[in-house]
């Protein structure tokens, strides 16, 4: 009877454990106990991951031995992907070491560079010694014969390695969700690249058009037909969700402006990259090394004034700027040298708006200051000059001889000058209470809620050419620097057209605790001794106490 009861109890225990395991395999939960909820997927990210109905393979090139700071990026990336895989089992990931087979690091780095994935060379102080490593902070997502590259390391001028890693971890969710969205979400929105007003040629905007083509349908659109068929031109333009005006140089007619105005009134989005001055770096490369910066009249003053801003026909001169590269010598002896050039501002971000959160400095050339005017439209300054800047009126003679003159810092007192502004709200028509350029059925004087971004420099979208081929937007082939132009503009387009809320993830703040490497190196021996001595001391004390009480026990007996 006792045995029967014993076996019955054992059977119940085994059966209970089996049921618990079956239930746990079907129903389980993960708990994010971090203060900043870094491992909790946002609603927008979940909506995208829900659409993965077949395996998506993510290869992460962060396997290997890394300096301490970058091991944090490795671990955080792995943990985040584990969270994604737990949410949707179709997410599969592998960590790969590009140097596992002993290949030459420089040769592998060149292969990555040719694939558009720039490796990172890092100098790290570890144990009081300086060393240089090369890492490949990239991932590739593969889904149904489509591939997307995912940058994992966020660069920003002037930041430490710890700050770079912190910025990178903050953007992990956005980077992966955005990449997966490109793979699993069909294109819906349409973008018109405006033509007919002297905009930048196709070759100079090729890289950006290629980039946004991964998200949206893109097509050229001209206003040439507005002279004869204005109503049809407007109806055709309204088929697009966003228009991009990339550095127009020819003045707009009143009919063209009215079409653009009514497009906005009907809820259309706009991205303007427009300059009120005529000046190019190439104009300086002549025997005299000089040229005149002149005002440019695009007939848009009343257009933007009505919406709440004014682009001044002046130049922004900024101490915090990108260099200009000049050649000396000839033939094989040609050398390229960078010189400070204050007409190429590197803009700063005065706020943490999702469009400009954690991006590299954006390079401008011959930019104009923007005045913010009062009306009912919400305005957000996205990019501005540094506090050490000044305004120079036009016409103005510009010469390369300025490179030999030390700037007078006492004149740089204009402060942070707006150069990229986001406008949101219900716009009023430029032609409200005015004679319309042409008769239009259902013309709107008060518009629907919409958005517009105005950037006072067309060169922000301009990529360089090498042997006639477009380079990546933001990459300067003369200095090797990569600026944040591409990411800024892509964020701008995504924000203007975003209907999933994904862009809001960019504002997520994550704080990672790092060791003080200098203090660690100084106190290394002390902590090594403590880590070795204390366990041994505790073990010895335990053995002594055990032996003492054991002896007493048996002595008493």
ROLODREN-156342 format. One line per field, with one value per residue (C-alpha): residue in three letters; residue number from 1; x, y negated, z negated. Coordinates in steps of 0.02 Angstrom, whole numbers, plus 50000, padded with zeros to 5 digits. Each point is the difference from the previous one (the first is absolute). Example, Ala and Ser with C-alpha at 12.3 -4.5 7.8 and 13.67 -1.06 7.14 Angstrom:
BEGIN
resn <- (ALA, SER) $
resi <- (1, 2) $
xx <- (50615, 50069) $
yy <- (50225, 49828) $
zz <- (49610, 50033) $
! end
This chain:
BEGIN
resn <- (UNK, UNK, UNK, UNK, UNK, UNK, UNK, UNK, UNK, UNK, UNK, UNK, UNK, UNK, UNK, UNK, UNK, UNK, UNK, UNK, UNK, UNK, UNK, UNK, UNK, UNK, UNK, UNK, UNK, UNK, UNK, UNK, UNK, UNK, UNK, UNK, UNK, UNK, UNK, UNK, UNK, UNK, UNK, UNK, UNK, UNK, UNK, UNK, UNK, UNK, UNK, UNK, UNK, UNK, UNK, UNK, UNK, UNK, UNK, UNK, UNK, UNK, UNK, UNK, UNK, UNK, UNK, UNK, UNK, UNK, UNK, UNK, UNK, UNK, UNK, UNK, UNK, UNK, UNK, UNK, UNK, UNK, UNK, UNK, UNK, UNK, UNK, UNK, UNK, UNK, UNK, UNK, UNK, UNK, UNK, UNK, UNK, UNK, UNK, UNK, UNK, UNK, UNK, UNK, UNK, UNK, UNK, UNK, UNK, UNK, UNK, UNK, UNK, UNK, UNK, UNK, UNK, UNK, UNK, UNK, UNK, UNK, UNK, UNK, UNK, UNK, UNK, UNK, UNK, UNK, UNK, UNK, UNK, UNK, UNK, UNK, UNK, UNK, UNK, UNK, UNK, UNK, UNK, UNK, UNK, UNK, UNK, UNK, UNK, UNK, UNK, UNK, UNK, UNK, UNK, UNK, UNK, UNK, UNK, UNK, UNK, UNK, UNK, UNK, UNK, UNK, UNK, UNK, UNK, UNK, UNK, UNK, UNK, UNK, UNK, UNK, UNK, UNK, UNK, UNK, UNK, UNK, UNK, UNK, UNK, UNK, UNK, UNK, UNK, UNK, UNK, UNK, UNK, UNK, UNK, UNK, UNK, UNK, UNK, UNK, UNK, UNK, UNK, UNK, UNK, UNK, UNK, UNK, UNK, UNK, UNK, UNK, UNK, UNK, UNK, UNK, UNK, UNK, UNK, UNK, UNK, UNK, UNK, UNK, UNK, UNK, UNK, UNK, UNK, UNK, UNK, UNK, UNK, UNK, UNK, UNK, UNK, UNK, UNK, UNK, UNK, UNK, UNK, UNK, UNK, UNK, UNK, UNK, UNK, UNK, UNK, UNK, UNK, UNK, UNK, UNK, UNK, UNK, UNK, UNK, UNK, UNK, UNK, UNK, UNK, UNK, UNK, UNK, UNK, UNK, UNK, UNK, UNK, UNK, UNK, UNK, UNK, UNK, UNK, UNK, UNK, UNK, UNK, UNK, UNK, UNK, UNK, UNK, UNK, UNK, UNK, UNK, UNK, UNK, UNK, UNK, UNK, UNK, UNK, UNK, UNK, UNK, UNK, UNK, UNK, UNK, UNK, UNK, UNK, UNK, UNK, UNK, UNK, UNK, UNK, UNK, UNK, UNK, UNK, UNK, UNK, UNK, UNK, UNK, UNK, UNK, UNK, UNK, UNK, UNK, UNK, UNK, UNK, UNK, UNK, UNK, UNK, UNK, UNK, UNK, UNK, UNK, UNK, UNK, UNK, UNK, UNK, UNK, UNK, UNK, UNK, UNK, UNK, UNK, UNK, UNK, UNK, UNK, UNK, UNK, UNK, UNK, UNK, UNK, UNK, UNK, UNK, UNK, UNK, UNK, UNK, UNK, UNK, UNK, UNK, UNK, UNK, UNK, UNK, UNK, UNK, UNK, UNK, UNK, UNK, UNK, UNK, UNK, UNK, UNK, UNK, UNK, UNK, UNK, UNK, UNK, UNK, UNK, UNK, UNK, UNK, UNK, UNK, UNK, UNK, UNK, UNK, UNK, UNK, UNK, UNK, UNK, UNK, UNK, UNK, UNK, UNK, UNK, UNK, UNK, UNK, UNK, UNK, UNK, UNK, UNK, UNK, UNK, UNK, UNK, UNK, UNK, UNK, UNK, UNK, UNK, UNK, UNK, UNK, UNK, UNK, UNK, UNK, UNK, UNK, UNK, UNK, UNK, UNK, UNK, UNK, UNK, UNK, UNK, UNK, UNK, UNK, UNK, UNK, UNK, UNK, UNK, UNK, UNK, UNK, UNK, UNK, UNK, UNK, UNK, UNK, UNK, UNK, UNK, UNK, UNK, UNK, UNK, UNK, UNK, UNK, UNK, UNK, UNK, UNK, UNK, UNK, UNK, UNK, UNK, UNK, UNK, UNK, UNK, UNK, UNK, UNK, UNK, UNK, UNK, UNK, UNK, UNK, UNK, UNK, UNK, UNK, UNK, UNK, UNK, UNK, UNK, UNK, UNK, UNK, UNK, UNK, UNK, UNK, UNK, UNK, UNK, UNK, UNK, UNK, UNK, UNK, UNK, UNK, UNK, UNK, UNK, UNK, UNK, UNK, UNK, UNK, UNK, UNK, UNK, UNK, UNK, UNK, UNK, UNK, UNK, UNK, UNK, UNK, UNK, UNK, UNK, UNK, UNK, UNK, UNK, UNK) $
resi <- (1, 2, 3, 4, 5, 6, 7, 8, 9, 10, 11, 12, 13, 14, 15, 16, 17, 18, 19, 20, 21, 22, 23, 24, 25, 26, 27, 28, 29, 30, 31, 32, 33, 34, 35, 36, 37, 38, 39, 40, 41, 42, 43, 44, 45, 46, 47, 48, 49, 50, 51, 52, 53, 54, 55, 56, 57, 58, 59, 60, 61, 62, 63, 64, 65, 66, 67, 68, 69, 70, 71, 72, 73, 74, 75, 76, 77, 78, 79, 80, 81, 82, 83, 84, 85, 86, 87, 88, 89, 90, 91, 92, 93, 94, 95, 96, 97, 98, 99, 100, 101, 102, 103, 104, 105, 106, 107, 108, 109, 110, 111, 112, 113, 114, 115, 116, 117, 118, 119, 120, 121, 122, 123, 124, 125, 126, 127, 128, 129, 130, 131, 132, 133, 134, 135, 136, 137, 138, 139, 140, 141, 142, 143, 144, 145, 146, 147, 148, 149, 150, 151, 152, 153, 154, 155, 156, 157, 158, 159, 160, 161, 162, 163, 164, 165, 166, 167, 168, 169, 170, 171, 172, 173, 174, 175, 176, 177, 178, 179, 180, 181, 182, 183, 184, 185, 186, 187, 188, 189, 190, 191, 192, 193, 194, 195, 196, 197, 198, 199, 200, 201, 202, 203, 204, 205, 206, 207, 208, 209, 210, 211, 212, 213, 214, 215, 216, 217, 218, 219, 220, 221, 222, 223, 224, 225, 226, 227, 228, 229, 230, 231, 232, 233, 234, 235, 236, 237, 238, 239, 240, 241, 242, 243, 244, 245, 246, 247, 248, 249, 250, 251, 252, 253, 254, 255, 256, 257, 258, 259, 260, 261, 262, 263, 264, 265, 266, 267, 268, 269, 270, 271, 272, 273, 274, 275, 276, 277, 278, 279, 280, 281, 282, 283, 284, 285, 286, 287, 288, 289, 290, 291, 292, 293, 294, 295, 296, 297, 298, 299, 300, 301, 302, 303, 304, 305, 306, 307, 308, 309, 310, 311, 312, 313, 314, 315, 316, 317, 318, 319, 320, 321, 322, 323, 324, 325, 326, 327, 328, 329, 330, 331, 332, 333, 334, 335, 336, 337, 338, 339, 340, 341, 342, 343, 344, 345, 346, 347, 348, 349, 350, 351, 352, 353, 354, 355, 356, 357, 358, 359, 360, 361, 362, 363, 364, 365, 366, 367, 368, 369, 370, 371, 372, 373, 374, 375, 376, 377, 378, 379, 380, 381, 382, 383, 384, 385, 386, 387, 388, 389, 390, 391, 392, 393, 394, 395, 396, 397, 398, 399, 400, 401, 402, 403, 404, 405, 406, 407, 408, 409, 410, 411, 412, 413, 414, 415, 416, 417, 418, 419, 420, 421, 422, 423, 424, 425, 426, 427, 428, 429, 430, 431, 432, 433, 434, 435, 436, 437, 438, 439, 440, 441, 442, 443, 444, 445, 446, 447, 448, 449, 450, 451, 452, 453, 454, 455, 456, 457, 458, 459, 460, 461, 462, 463, 464, 465, 466, 467, 468, 469, 470, 471, 472, 473, 474, 475, 476, 477, 478, 479, 480, 481, 482, 483, 484, 485, 486, 487, 488, 489, 490, 491, 492, 493, 494, 495, 496, 497, 498, 499, 500, 501, 502, 503, 504, 505, 506, 507, 508, 509, 510, 511, 512, 513, 514, 515, 516, 517, 518, 519, 520, 521, 522, 523, 524, 525, 526, 527, 528, 529, 530, 531, 532, 533, 534, 535, 536, 537, 538, 539, 540, 541, 542, 543, 544, 545, 546, 547, 548, 549, 550, 551, 552, 553, 554, 555, 556, 557) $
xx <- (50000, 50142, 50089, 49839, 49981, 50184, 49991, 49836, 50080, 50151, 49885, 49905, 50162, 50064, 49832, 49997, 50174, 49954, 49844, 50097, 50129, 49865, 49910, 50164, 50047, 49833, 49974, 50145, 50041, 50156, 50023, 50100, 50065, 50113, 49961, 49994, 49903, 50135, 49942, 49816, 49945, 49897, 49827, 50064, 50139, 49880, 49883, 50141, 50067, 49823, 50006, 50144, 49911, 50153, 50178, 50104, 50187, 50106, 50190, 50091, 50187, 50039, 50075, 50177, 50108, 49963, 50052, 49885, 49893, 49961, 49964, 49854, 49935, 50024, 49905, 49862, 49973, 49989, 49878, 49890, 49995, 49955, 49853, 49945, 50018, 49898, 49861, 50000, 50084, 50027, 50141, 50163, 50171, 50183, 50156, 50144, 50184, 50062, 50179, 49969, 50095, 50155, 49976, 50094, 49901, 50034, 49944, 49838, 49974, 50017, 49868, 49880, 50034, 49961, 49835, 49956, 50037, 50143, 50103, 50051, 50178, 50006, 50138, 49971, 50093, 49995, 50104, 50095, 50052, 49942, 49946, 49910, 49865, 49891, 49819, 49854, 49849, 49872, 49860, 49913, 49817, 49946, 49818, 49925, 50152, 50008, 50142, 50018, 50159, 49984, 50128, 50025, 50126, 49942, 50141, 49998, 50141, 50082, 49925, 50094, 49988, 49882, 49885, 50005, 49948, 49863, 49932, 50012, 49905, 49864, 49973, 50003, 49811, 49976, 50140, 49934, 49815, 50034, 50099, 49867, 49868, 50090, 49995, 49823, 49896, 49943, 50031, 49848, 50050, 50057, 50130, 50017, 50174, 49965, 50074, 49991, 50068, 50186, 50011, 50154, 50034, 49960, 50181, 50016, 49847, 50020, 50053, 49858, 49871, 50066, 49986, 49821, 49954, 50016, 49851, 49893, 49953, 50102, 49968, 50049, 49867, 50006, 49892, 50029, 49820, 49930, 50000, 49872, 49920, 50012, 49852, 50061, 50176, 49933, 49894, 50150, 50110, 49872, 50030, 50166, 50017, 50160, 50094, 50188, 50070, 50189, 50088, 49894, 50092, 49864, 49861, 49824, 49853, 49844, 49906, 50134, 49997, 49810, 50008, 50130, 49897, 49840, 50094, 50049, 49825, 49933, 50115, 50152, 50171, 50151, 50188, 50084, 50189, 50010, 50132, 49978, 50181, 50098, 50171, 50095, 50169, 50043, 49984, 50157, 50109, 50056, 50164, 49946, 49935, 49851, 49817, 49847, 49859, 49841, 49818, 49888, 49817, 49890, 49839, 49966, 50013, 49812, 49978, 50104, 49955, 49818, 50044, 50103, 50182, 50120, 50159, 50122, 50112, 50155, 50136, 50031, 50183, 50034, 50159, 49939, 50012, 50066, 50165, 50023, 50127, 50121, 50120, 50183, 50127, 49956, 49992, 50060, 50067, 49828, 49961, 49833, 50001, 49853, 49981, 49874, 49852, 49867, 49869, 49971, 49912, 49986, 49830, 49949, 49834, 49919, 49873, 49971, 49870, 49990, 50061, 50167, 50022, 50173, 50053, 50171, 50028, 49917, 50110, 49932, 50081, 49959, 49848, 49878, 49931, 49814, 49890, 49855, 49840, 49848, 49840, 49895, 50120, 50107, 50183, 50146, 50180, 50081, 50175, 50090, 50175, 50115, 49996, 50158, 49927, 49962, 49896, 50078, 49891, 50005, 50063, 50167, 50168, 50071, 50183, 50109, 50119, 49887, 50092, 50151, 49903, 49970, 49814, 49953, 49902, 49926, 49891, 49921, 49856, 49844, 49970, 49910, 49922, 49857, 50038, 49872, 49824, 49851, 49828, 49842, 49819, 49859, 50080, 49913, 50010, 50125, 49858, 49869, 49914, 50101, 49959, 50033, 50120, 49869, 49824, 49994, 49851, 49999, 50153, 50043, 50046, 50024, 50092, 49989, 50124, 50168, 50189, 50142, 50188, 50102, 50190, 50097, 50130, 49975, 50171, 49944, 49924, 50143, 50115, 50176, 50051, 50154, 50037, 49822, 49926, 49903, 50076, 49903, 49913, 50097, 50167, 50140, 50124, 50134, 50004, 49925, 49873, 49819, 49873, 49821, 49914, 49927, 49932, 49928, 49907, 49940, 49934, 49917, 49910, 49951, 49931, 49900, 49925, 50004, 49836, 50066, 50075, 50168, 50095, 49950, 50114, 50148, 49961, 50021, 50129, 50110, 50137, 50139, 50124, 50182, 50155, 50126, 50142, 50133, 49950, 49986, 50179, 50064, 49912, 50013, 50123, 49903, 49838, 50089, 50072, 49832, 49910, 50125, 50032, 49823, 49928, 50152, 49983, 49815, 50035, 50136, 49887, 49862, 50119, 50066, 49825, 49945, 50154, 49982, 49819, 50031, 50140, 49893, 49859, 50106, 50103, 49839, 49951) $
yy <- (50000, 49883, 50040, 49968, 49829, 49963, 50042, 49906, 49843, 50018, 50022, 49841, 49902, 50062, 49965, 49825, 49960, 50063, 49892, 49848, 50024, 50021, 49842, 49903, 50049, 49933, 49850, 49897, 49820, 49892, 49862, 49842, 49941, 49863, 49823, 49934, 50151, 50025, 50178, 49959, 49990, 49848, 50017, 49936, 50130, 50139, 49951, 50022, 50162, 50073, 49994, 50125, 50157, 50098, 50010, 49843, 50030, 49866, 50018, 49891, 49970, 49971, 50165, 50004, 49917, 49815, 49860, 49985, 49858, 50095, 50161, 49903, 49966, 50184, 50056, 49871, 50048, 50184, 49968, 49890, 50130, 50132, 49891, 49987, 50187, 50033, 49889, 50079, 50168, 49960, 49884, 50097, 49926, 50050, 49914, 50012, 49960, 49932, 50037, 50176, 50084, 49896, 49889, 49837, 49869, 49862, 50110, 50046, 49816, 49955, 50130, 49928, 49823, 50050, 50073, 49833, 50054, 49893, 50087, 49906, 49980, 49967, 49952, 50064, 49982, 50167, 50041, 49839, 50047, 49926, 50117, 49988, 50119, 50015, 50050, 50024, 49922, 50057, 50126, 50066, 50053, 50126, 50033, 50077, 49962, 49821, 49930, 49846, 49935, 49943, 49881, 50036, 49865, 49820, 49877, 49821, 49876, 49962, 50147, 50128, 50186, 50016, 49866, 50083, 50167, 49919, 49912, 50162, 50102, 49867, 50024, 50191, 50019, 49868, 50070, 50179, 49955, 49880, 50133, 50132, 49876, 49977, 50189, 50044, 49844, 49963, 49826, 49887, 49817, 49905, 49862, 49873, 49936, 49829, 49949, 49849, 49862, 50034, 50129, 50108, 50127, 50184, 50049, 49883, 50068, 50181, 50074, 49923, 50048, 50178, 49999, 49938, 50117, 50142, 49928, 49906, 49984, 49860, 49908, 49834, 49865, 49838, 49845, 49959, 50041, 49876, 49859, 50089, 50128, 49935, 50097, 50165, 49966, 49975, 50158, 50100, 49928, 50045, 50182, 49985, 50001, 49896, 49883, 49969, 49839, 50025, 49833, 49909, 49860, 49930, 49886, 50069, 49926, 49951, 50147, 50121, 49926, 50013, 50185, 50032, 49898, 50096, 50165, 49950, 49941, 50171, 50087, 50032, 50007, 49902, 50008, 49842, 49984, 49823, 49861, 49813, 49973, 50059, 50066, 50163, 50065, 50036, 49814, 49970, 50121, 49876, 49905, 49858, 50117, 49887, 49977, 49899, 50068, 49921, 49996, 50122, 49955, 50154, 49901, 50099, 49863, 49977, 50188, 50041, 49836, 50051, 50167, 49919, 49984, 49900, 50061, 49855, 49970, 50003, 50124, 50092, 49989, 50126, 50040, 50179, 50056, 50132, 49970, 49960, 50110, 49919, 50086, 49953, 50069, 50093, 50175, 50135, 49865, 49926, 49982, 49958, 49898, 49949, 49820, 49922, 49933, 49907, 50003, 50187, 50004, 50163, 49978, 50043, 50062, 49882, 50131, 50188, 50011, 50176, 49935, 49942, 50106, 50082, 49957, 49946, 49815, 49947, 49908, 49842, 49895, 49816, 50011, 49859, 49950, 50026, 49879, 50077, 49897, 50002, 50087, 50151, 50127, 50104, 49977, 50108, 49952, 50163, 49938, 49839, 49927, 50001, 49857, 49931, 49946, 49840, 49940, 49927, 49905, 50019, 49952, 50047, 50041, 50166, 50045, 50147, 49872, 50005, 50160, 49894, 49883, 50042, 49977, 49863, 50100, 49840, 49983, 50172, 49946, 50046, 50156, 50155, 49960, 50113, 50091, 50141, 49976, 50118, 49921, 50092, 49949, 49928, 49881, 49849, 49978, 49875, 49941, 49976, 49833, 49981, 50018, 50181, 50030, 50113, 50057, 50157, 50098, 50026, 49890, 50006, 49845, 50099, 50163, 50172, 50051, 50041, 49982, 49914, 49994, 49855, 50012, 49846, 50093, 50110, 50080, 50098, 50128, 49994, 50152, 49990, 50085, 50105, 50041, 49951, 50121, 49939, 50029, 50026, 49842, 49920, 50081, 49880, 50090, 49868, 50013, 50173, 49928, 50055, 49871, 50025, 49929, 50164, 50054, 49828, 49992, 50179, 49966, 49842, 50096, 50141, 49874, 49908, 50162, 50110, 50087, 50137, 49896, 50083, 49835, 49964, 50143, 49889, 49897, 50150, 49962, 50139, 49979, 50128, 50006, 50015, 50037, 49859, 50076, 49884, 50037, 50185, 50003, 49908, 50113, 50162, 50086, 49950, 50077, 50154, 50030, 49969, 50116, 50137, 49971, 49975, 50164, 50096, 49914, 50041, 50179, 50015, 49928, 50120, 50147, 49945, 49979, 50168, 50088, 49913, 50051, 50175, 50027, 49935, 50115, 50157, 49951, 49986, 50173) $
zz <- (50000, 49955, 50163, 50097, 49919, 50030, 50187, 50017, 49928, 50114, 50151, 49954, 49984, 50169, 50082, 49924, 50062, 50173, 50007, 49939, 50139, 50133, 49942, 49988, 50178, 50063, 49887, 49936, 49960, 50000, 49873, 50035, 49832, 50071, 49944, 50179, 50071, 50131, 50039, 50016, 50181, 50047, 50074, 50168, 50004, 49952, 50141, 50124, 49925, 50002, 50190, 50010, 50058, 50060, 49934, 50007, 49976, 49917, 50010, 49874, 50025, 49817, 49950, 49934, 49869, 49976, 49883, 49849, 50070, 50159, 49907, 49927, 50175, 50042, 49845, 50017, 50182, 49956, 49859, 50108, 50139, 49872, 49950, 50182, 50025, 49842, 50067, 50174, 50026, 50185, 49949, 50012, 49969, 50009, 49936, 50123, 49980, 50169, 49946, 49934, 50143, 49971, 50154, 50013, 49904, 50127, 50145, 49909, 49957, 50185, 50045, 49872, 50062, 50180, 49939, 49922, 49821, 49935, 49864, 49844, 49938, 49815, 49880, 49824, 49836, 49911, 49848, 50026, 50177, 50165, 50139, 50166, 50057, 50153, 49978, 50119, 49912, 50128, 50020, 50155, 50001, 50133, 50043, 50158, 50110, 49936, 49896, 49891, 49918, 49819, 49922, 49816, 49952, 49991, 50030, 49941, 50007, 49834, 49904, 49897, 50032, 49852, 50071, 50171, 49925, 49897, 50156, 50098, 49869, 49995, 50187, 50007, 49998, 50135, 50109, 49999, 50009, 50144, 50095, 49973, 50054, 50166, 50026, 49947, 50030, 50178, 50068, 49992, 49996, 50156, 50010, 50140, 50041, 50071, 50166, 50117, 49886, 50016, 49861, 49972, 50137, 49978, 49972, 49849, 49909, 50058, 49834, 49902, 50131, 49994, 49810, 49988, 50144, 49874, 49905, 50125, 50182, 50077, 50165, 50080, 50019, 50096, 49990, 50183, 50046, 49874, 50129, 50108, 49886, 49821, 49931, 50070, 49938, 49824, 50006, 50061, 49862, 49867, 50042, 49907, 49812, 49995, 50116, 49990, 50071, 50011, 50025, 50130, 50090, 50116, 49939, 49979, 50092, 49905, 50076, 49942, 49826, 49994, 50047, 49864, 49876, 50036, 49991, 49823, 49958, 50048, 49876, 50108, 49915, 50060, 49978, 50063, 50022, 50063, 50003, 50018, 50055, 50153, 49954, 50024, 49944, 50181, 50038, 49897, 50098, 50131, 50027, 49885, 49865, 49970, 50045, 49950, 49894, 50069, 49943, 50093, 50027, 50012, 49978, 49841, 49868, 49980, 50011, 49845, 49913, 50001, 49919, 49862, 50048, 50105, 50085, 50004, 50153, 49889, 49956, 49836, 49948, 49860, 49903, 49977, 50180, 50121, 50091, 50183, 50091, 50122, 50119, 50020, 50123, 50160, 50069, 49881, 49884, 49967, 49816, 49921, 49841, 49890, 49940, 49881, 50100, 49903, 50139, 49975, 49831, 49905, 49923, 49824, 49932, 49875, 49943, 49992, 50139, 50076, 50168, 49932, 49843, 49995, 50178, 50058, 50040, 50163, 50124, 50083, 50137, 50029, 49889, 49962, 49829, 49972, 49903, 49902, 50014, 49889, 50055, 49949, 50077, 49881, 50044, 49942, 50037, 50052, 50043, 49964, 50006, 49850, 49874, 50082, 50166, 50094, 50147, 50158, 50121, 50188, 50129, 49924, 50073, 49940, 50022, 49954, 49927, 49848, 49955, 49956, 49885, 49818, 49959, 49878, 49870, 49927, 50156, 49983, 49890, 50099, 49895, 50061, 50168, 50058, 50164, 49999, 49934, 49982, 50020, 49944, 49995, 50104, 50125, 50076, 50188, 50069, 50113, 49866, 50030, 50160, 50184, 50049, 50147, 50081, 49967, 49894, 49941, 49811, 49968, 49815, 49900, 49839, 50015, 49924, 49866, 50079, 49982, 50091, 49975, 50068, 50013, 50051, 50102, 50152, 49984, 49847, 50120, 50126, 50012, 50072, 50161, 50033, 50182, 50039, 49873, 49848, 49829, 49840, 49942, 49858, 50046, 50042, 50113, 49968, 49810, 49976, 49877, 50001, 49943, 49945, 50155, 50060, 49832, 49967, 50166, 49987, 49825, 50066, 50139, 49881, 49876, 50131, 50067, 49846, 49966, 49886, 49860, 50024, 50009, 49819, 49943, 50040, 49844, 49885, 49866, 49932, 49872, 49990, 49857, 50053, 49900, 49975, 50102, 49928, 49822, 50041, 50065, 49846, 49875, 50096, 49883, 49845, 50064, 50066, 49826, 49918, 50120, 49966, 49815, 49936, 50071, 49932, 49831, 49989, 50054, 49866, 49866, 50048, 49993, 49830, 49927, 50070, 49930, 49832, 49973, 50067, 49875, 49856, 50050, 50000, 49847, 49899, 50054) $
! end
